[in-house]
Amino acid sequence: MPRSKPQRKPSVRKPPVQAQRKSDLPDIREVLDMAEEVGIDEELVEAGYTLLREMALDEDAINRAQKVIYKAWDARTPAQRIKLAHQALRISPLCTDAHVLRAQHAKPGSDDELEAWETALATGQLMLGEEAFENDVGMFWGLLETRPYMRACLGLAQALWQRDRREEAVEHLQAMLELNPGDNQGVRYLLANWLLALDRDSDLTKLLKAYAGEESPAMSFSAALGAFRRVGDTVASRKLLAKAIKANGHVPAFLLGDQAVPRTRAPWYSPGDANEAADYAIEGLDNWVRSPGALDWLRAHRGTAPTAGPIRGGGSGR
């Protein structure tokens, strides 16, 4: 069945090189252009280019390296995971998930962490080739070979956000939603909070429209807060707040300080429960605090929302 080719937005940048088979390896000048674009040291790229030509696009080596990564994901300790990641890279330097693992275990906020994420993204682009970004837009994540790239893209976006390179971080998330509108990674939840933090309320409105009907706190409470910031306490904004509270009435307790916001996410949550509310508050609280009058408005209209229940466990709920 022929694939349709969705209209691309200008914000999505095509990878600068195409590399699908060993004979398609790009000219060194193209690789250096890509390195400059994502901020990788050019001397490092040149030093590894000979190795890249011989090994990187060897499909058998790539598959063997990925099998090592599967073992790494199941390893019990960080040291074991890192050891296996380096083993995978010795088999194929284009094992994107190995670079992702390196980044995940690097010191948070360090240059090593950022370099690992940038390398993971560049490697993912090279692995997929330009054709994937032309023909498979809208189907990323559904195709197994695209998942390492998407993991790298999300990790890099979060690293950039933490370094106050926030506009760049938002661009990555927006590009991810174009590549995968189904959003298996929950990128839209993070993006909603980031757009509010940057006062990009018009972009938030577009995002909410694209995922209309979503009742998760990240979307419903962001919709209510965005409306309050635009028009104040009106029938329309109160209606959105009431809808959000109906979907998860535990959220106000975390936002208003009745319940402490945990430092880590629960390993799981169900729609409407306290874990889901806490997960939202970890990312969303700052936006309510910095929006003048928002918490007073929430307090006045919280109605009979319950206090939050017990928080279970720690980790990520997504």
C-alpha positions as CSV (number, residue, x, y, z in Angstrom):
1,M,0.0,0.0,0.0
2,P,1.5,3.4,-1.0
3,R,2.2,5.7,1.9
4,S,0.7,9.2,1.9
5,K,3.1,12.1,2.4
6,P,1.8,14.5,5.0
7,Q,2.4,18.2,4.6
8,R,5.6,19.1,6.5
9,K,5.8,22.2,8.8
10,P,8.7,24.6,8.3
11,S,9.8,23.9,11.9
12,V,10.8,20.4,11.1
13,R,14.4,20.2,9.9
14,K,15.4,17.3,7.7
15,P,18.5,15.5,8.7
16,P,21.3,16.8,6.6
17,V,22.6,13.5,5.3
18,Q,21.1,10.3,3.9
19,A,22.7,7.0,4.9
20,Q,20.7,3.8,4.3
21,R,23.3,1.4,3.0
22,K,27.1,1.2,3.3
23,S,27.5,2.7,-0.2
24,D,25.3,5.7,0.8
25,L,27.7,6.9,3.4
26,P,27.8,10.7,3.0
27,D,30.8,12.8,2.1
28,I,32.9,13.9,5.1
29,R,31.9,17.5,4.4
30,E,28.3,16.7,4.9
31,V,29.1,14.9,8.2
32,L,31.0,17.9,9.4
33,D,28.1,20.2,8.5
34,M,25.8,18.0,10.5
35,A,28.3,18.0,13.4
36,E,28.4,21.8,13.4
37,E,24.6,22.0,13.3
38,V,24.2,19.9,16.4
39,G,27.3,21.2,18.2
40,I,29.5,18.2,18.1
41,D,33.3,18.8,18.0
42,E,34.5,18.5,14.4
43,E,37.9,17.0,15.4
44,L,36.0,14.2,17.1
45,V,34.0,13.6,14.0
46,E,37.0,13.6,11.7
47,A,38.9,11.2,14.0
48,G,36.1,8.7,13.9
49,Y,35.1,9.0,10.3
50,T,37.3,6.2,9.0
51,L,35.8,3.9,11.6
52,L,32.4,5.1,10.6
53,R,32.9,4.2,7.0
54,E,34.0,0.7,7.8
55,M,31.5,-0.1,10.5
56,A,28.7,2.3,11.0
57,L,26.3,1.2,8.4
58,D,26.9,-2.5,8.6
59,E,23.4,-3.7,9.3
60,D,24.5,-7.0,10.9
61,A,26.7,-5.1,13.3
62,I,23.9,-2.6,14.1
63,N,21.5,-5.5,14.9
64,R,24.1,-7.2,17.1
65,A,24.7,-4.0,19.0
66,Q,21.0,-3.5,19.6
67,K,20.7,-7.0,21.1
68,V,23.4,-5.9,23.6
69,I,21.3,-2.9,24.4
70,Y,18.3,-5.1,25.2
71,K,20.5,-6.9,27.7
72,A,21.6,-3.5,29.1
73,W,18.0,-2.4,29.7
74,D,17.5,-5.5,31.9
75,A,20.8,-5.0,33.8
76,R,20.4,-4.5,37.5
77,T,23.0,-1.7,38.1
78,P,24.0,1.5,36.3
79,A,27.6,0.1,36.0
80,Q,26.4,-3.0,34.2
81,R,24.2,-0.9,31.8
82,I,27.1,1.5,31.0
83,K,29.5,-1.4,30.4
84,L,27.0,-3.0,28.0
85,A,26.4,0.4,26.2
86,H,30.2,0.7,25.5
87,Q,30.2,-2.9,24.4
88,A,27.4,-2.1,21.9
89,L,29.3,0.9,20.6
90,R,32.4,-1.2,20.0
91,I,30.2,-3.4,17.7
92,S,28.6,-0.4,16.0
93,P,29.2,3.3,16.7
94,L,25.8,4.0,15.2
95,C,23.9,2.2,17.9
96,T,21.7,5.1,18.9
97,D,20.3,3.5,22.0
98,A,23.8,3.0,23.3
99,H,24.4,6.8,23.1
100,V,21.0,7.3,24.8
101,L,22.1,5.0,27.7
102,R,25.4,7.0,28.0
103,A,23.4,10.2,28.2
104,Q,21.0,8.8,30.8
105,H,23.8,7.8,33.1
106,A,26.0,10.9,32.6
107,K,26.2,13.4,35.3
108,P,23.0,15.6,35.1
109,G,23.8,19.0,33.7
110,S,27.3,18.1,32.6
111,D,28.9,18.7,29.2
112,D,29.2,14.9,28.9
113,E,25.5,14.5,29.2
114,L,24.7,17.1,26.6
115,E,27.3,15.7,24.2
116,A,25.9,12.2,24.6
117,W,22.4,13.4,23.8
118,E,23.5,15.4,20.8
119,T,25.5,12.4,19.5
120,A,22.5,10.1,20.0
121,L,20.3,12.5,18.0
122,A,22.8,12.9,15.2
123,T,23.4,9.1,15.1
124,G,19.7,8.5,14.9
125,Q,19.3,10.8,12.0
126,L,22.2,9.2,10.1
127,M,20.8,5.7,10.8
128,L,17.3,6.5,9.5
129,G,18.4,8.6,6.5
130,E,16.6,11.5,4.9
131,E,14.0,9.2,3.3
132,A,12.4,8.3,6.6
133,F,11.9,12.0,7.4
134,E,10.1,12.4,4.0
135,N,8.1,9.2,3.8
136,D,7.4,8.2,7.4
137,V,6.2,11.5,8.9
138,G,3.3,10.7,11.1
139,M,4.3,7.1,11.6
140,F,7.4,7.4,13.8
141,W,7.4,5.2,16.9
142,G,5.0,2.8,15.1
143,L,8.1,1.8,13.1
144,L,10.6,0.1,15.5
145,E,13.7,1.5,13.8
146,T,12.5,5.1,14.6
147,R,12.2,4.6,18.3
148,P,15.9,5.1,19.2
149,Y,15.8,8.5,17.4
150,M,12.6,9.5,19.2
151,R,14.2,8.5,22.6
152,A,17.2,10.6,21.7
153,C,15.1,13.6,20.7
154,L,13.1,13.6,23.9
155,G,16.2,13.3,26.0
156,L,18.0,16.1,24.2
157,A,14.9,18.4,24.5
158,Q,14.9,17.8,28.3
159,A,18.6,18.5,28.6
160,L,18.3,21.7,26.6
161,W,15.3,22.8,28.8
162,Q,17.3,22.3,31.9
163,R,20.1,24.5,30.4
164,D,17.6,27.3,29.7
165,R,17.8,26.7,26.0
166,R,14.1,26.5,26.1
167,E,13.0,27.6,22.6
168,E,15.3,24.9,21.2
169,A,13.7,22.4,23.5
170,V,10.2,23.3,22.5
171,E,11.2,23.0,18.8
172,H,12.3,19.4,19.4
173,L,9.0,18.5,21.0
174,Q,6.9,20.1,18.3
175,A,8.9,18.2,15.7
176,M,8.3,15.0,17.6
177,L,4.6,15.5,17.6
178,E,4.6,16.0,13.8
179,L,6.6,12.8,13.4
180,N,4.3,10.9,15.7
181,P,0.9,12.6,16.3
182,G,-0.2,9.6,18.3
183,D,2.4,10.6,20.9
184,N,3.2,7.3,22.6
185,Q,5.8,9.1,24.7
186,G,3.5,11.7,26.2
187,V,5.4,14.6,24.7
188,R,2.2,16.7,24.5
189,Y,2.0,16.8,28.3
190,L,5.5,18.2,28.7
191,L,5.0,20.6,25.8
192,A,1.8,22.0,27.3
193,N,3.7,22.9,30.5
194,W,6.6,24.3,28.6
195,L,4.5,26.5,26.4
196,L,2.8,28.0,29.5
197,A,6.2,28.6,31.1
198,L,7.3,30.5,28.0
199,D,4.0,32.5,27.8
200,R,3.3,31.0,24.4
201,D,-0.4,30.8,25.1
202,S,-1.4,30.9,21.4
203,D,0.8,27.9,20.7
204,L,-0.8,26.2,23.7
205,T,-4.2,26.8,22.3
206,K,-3.2,25.1,19.0
207,L,-1.8,22.1,21.0
208,L,-5.0,21.8,23.0
209,K,-7.0,21.9,19.8
210,A,-4.9,19.2,18.2
211,Y,-5.7,16.9,21.2
212,A,-9.2,18.1,21.9
213,G,-11.1,15.9,24.3
214,E,-8.0,14.9,26.3
215,E,-8.9,14.8,30.0
216,S,-5.4,14.3,31.5
217,P,-4.4,16.9,34.1
218,A,-1.5,18.2,31.9
219,M,-4.0,19.1,29.2
220,S,-7.2,20.0,31.1
221,F,-5.5,22.0,33.9
222,S,-3.3,23.7,31.3
223,A,-6.4,24.6,29.3
224,A,-8.0,26.1,32.4
225,L,-4.9,28.0,33.4
226,G,-4.3,29.3,29.9
227,A,-7.9,30.6,29.7
228,F,-7.6,32.3,33.1
229,R,-4.4,34.0,31.9
230,R,-6.1,35.2,28.8
231,V,-9.5,36.3,30.0
232,G,-9.5,36.1,33.8
233,D,-12.3,34.8,35.9
234,T,-15.1,34.2,33.4
235,V,-17.8,31.7,32.8
236,A,-15.7,30.1,30.1
237,S,-12.5,29.8,32.2
238,R,-14.5,28.5,35.2
239,K,-16.1,25.9,33.0
240,L,-12.7,24.7,31.9
241,L,-11.6,24.5,35.5
242,A,-14.6,22.6,36.6
243,K,-14.0,20.1,33.8
244,A,-10.4,19.7,34.8
245,I,-11.3,19.1,38.5
246,K,-14.0,16.6,37.5
247,A,-11.4,14.6,35.6
248,N,-9.0,14.6,38.5
249,G,-10.1,16.3,41.7
250,H,-6.9,15.5,43.5
251,V,-4.9,18.1,41.6
252,P,-5.9,21.2,43.6
253,A,-4.6,19.7,46.8
254,F,-1.1,19.6,45.3
255,L,-1.3,23.0,43.6
256,L,-2.6,24.7,46.8
257,G,-0.1,23.1,49.2
258,D,-2.6,20.9,51.0
259,Q,-0.5,17.9,49.8
260,A,3.2,17.9,49.3
261,V,4.4,17.5,45.8
262,P,6.7,14.5,45.6
263,R,10.2,14.8,44.2
264,T,9.9,11.7,42.0
265,R,7.1,10.3,39.9
266,A,5.1,7.2,40.8
267,P,5.9,4.1,38.7
268,W,2.3,4.0,37.5
269,Y,-1.0,5.8,37.8
270,S,-4.6,5.5,36.7
271,P,-6.8,8.2,35.3
272,G,-8.2,10.4,38.0
273,D,-6.1,9.0,40.9
274,A,-3.7,10.8,43.2
275,N,-0.6,9.5,41.5
276,E,-1.7,11.1,38.2
277,A,-2.3,14.4,40.0
278,A,1.1,14.3,41.6
279,D,2.7,13.6,38.3
280,Y,1.1,16.7,36.8
281,A,2.0,18.9,39.8
282,I,5.7,18.0,39.5
283,E,5.8,19.8,36.1
284,G,2.8,22.1,36.3
285,L,3.0,23.7,39.7
286,D,5.5,26.5,38.8
287,N,3.1,27.7,36.0
288,W,0.3,28.2,38.6
289,V,2.6,29.9,41.0
290,R,4.0,32.4,38.5
291,S,0.6,33.3,37.1
292,P,-0.8,36.2,39.1
293,G,-4.1,35.3,40.8
294,A,-4.2,31.8,39.5
295,L,-3.9,30.0,42.8
296,D,-6.5,32.3,44.5
297,W,-8.8,31.6,41.6
298,L,-8.3,27.9,41.9
299,R,-8.9,28.1,45.7
300,A,-12.1,30.0,45.2
301,H,-13.5,27.5,42.6
302,R,-12.1,24.2,43.7
303,G,-15.6,23.2,45.0
304,T,-15.7,19.9,46.8
305,A,-12.6,18.5,45.3
306,P,-11.2,15.7,47.5
307,T,-7.8,15.9,49.2
308,A,-5.2,13.8,47.5
309,G,-4.8,10.2,48.5
310,P,-1.6,8.5,49.4
311,I,1.2,8.6,46.9
312,R,2.6,5.3,45.9
313,G,6.2,4.6,45.0
314,G,8.6,6.6,42.9
315,G,9.8,6.8,39.4
316,S,8.1,7.7,36.1
317,G,4.5,7.2,35.4
318,R,4.8,7.5,31.7
